[in-house]
């Protein structure tokens, strides 16, 4: 049985980003300073002021090639977000060297009742072709939409299984079915904070003894006309038609930052008790040493709260039993949204003071776009890789970032023992994690 004092490790990392499946393609691109942002190809973005995203090449990821044959029929009711979660989970299981119901007929490495699953999800956007076929049936002769007809008859033209594709808990549902995870399962829907909060949930489940290992993280597809329109309406997107230097289209913490871009992707992490990992001769990537969660008190959930950021960081540092001077690297959200960047910088400065400008950061959104619920898992995967490789990848963006070390630079080797991740979210939630080097 686990206990509250049990050390928790990340023993596997599975990512899917615009660079493809796995942490390696993303890591190599980040070392080289090569962004994955480009003009959207999946649909015509011409009507939007932001026409760029971190879009996955359709040929590089097919969920039917990943799931066992017995589950291929189920892919018909997997939305894109679920496909990403299932793909990332398969990569994570392989990364950790686990045997599950999806990988082999051999007995599973961990008893299924001791394996949990906690996955962050977003507001899933339906595919337009599925909606339009039903919506057109409630269109009047003059072209207007008859809402009363839609309520009575129009929505009956949706597929009977339509809702099963777009419920947020379907990400965790399909992952648990594919890998036969019979332990506690949950879904977190807190925008960018979802992945970090999912790891926090997994840690709680393991420490209270209800599991020894959990698949944890998040995934979201924002490269969808409906999702892009929602972000357009919030005014958080930068204006770009896809021409020019994509390496500077998102410039976190610069005075002339104009906004962010969306992306599709996410990650699943194997969160495990150190005892379990040792017993199965696993190889942990890093330790989860501290987590802090807070809620913003800002007037609008779109405006990050520096006080919540400060409080979350202090809580994570306190749990990790370390001081600000023990942190070698910071991975902030770094979205390029000026009001969020400013809140992050102020919140971190409240903790680190003048030393903030001397602590290197890693920013992922200029490479992948903001994958929302999946963004935190991508950052955690990159942090784990940075600890493992003892390197800071190149940064993209602007040349001047006052008060914080986030300007454009090349890769650097650095002795890294502890990394702080901080993620304020569009919904006002805020999560901070401290990850540590094994035997540091």
Secondary structure, DSSP 8 states (H G I E B T S, - for coil): ---TT--EEEEEEEEEETTEESHHHHHHHHHHT----EE--SS--TTSSB-EEE---GGG--GGGTS-GGGGGGGGG--HHHHHHHHHHHHHHHHHT---TTT-SS--SS-GGGEEEEEE-------HHHHHHHHGGGB-TTS-B-HHHHHHTGGGGS-TTHHHHH-TTHHHHHHHHHHT--S-EEEE--GGGHHHHHHHHHHHHHHTTS-SEEEEEEEEE--SHHHHHHHHHHT-B--B-S-S-GGGSS-TT-TT---B-EEEEEEEEEEEEHHHHHHTT----EEEEEEEEEE---SSTTS--HHHHHHHHHHHHHHTT--GGG--EEE----S-HHHHHHHHHHHHHHHGGGGGGSEE---HHHH-B-GGGHHHHHHHHHHHHHHHTEE--B-S-S--TTSB-S-B--EE---SEEEEEEE-TTSEEEEEEEE-TT-
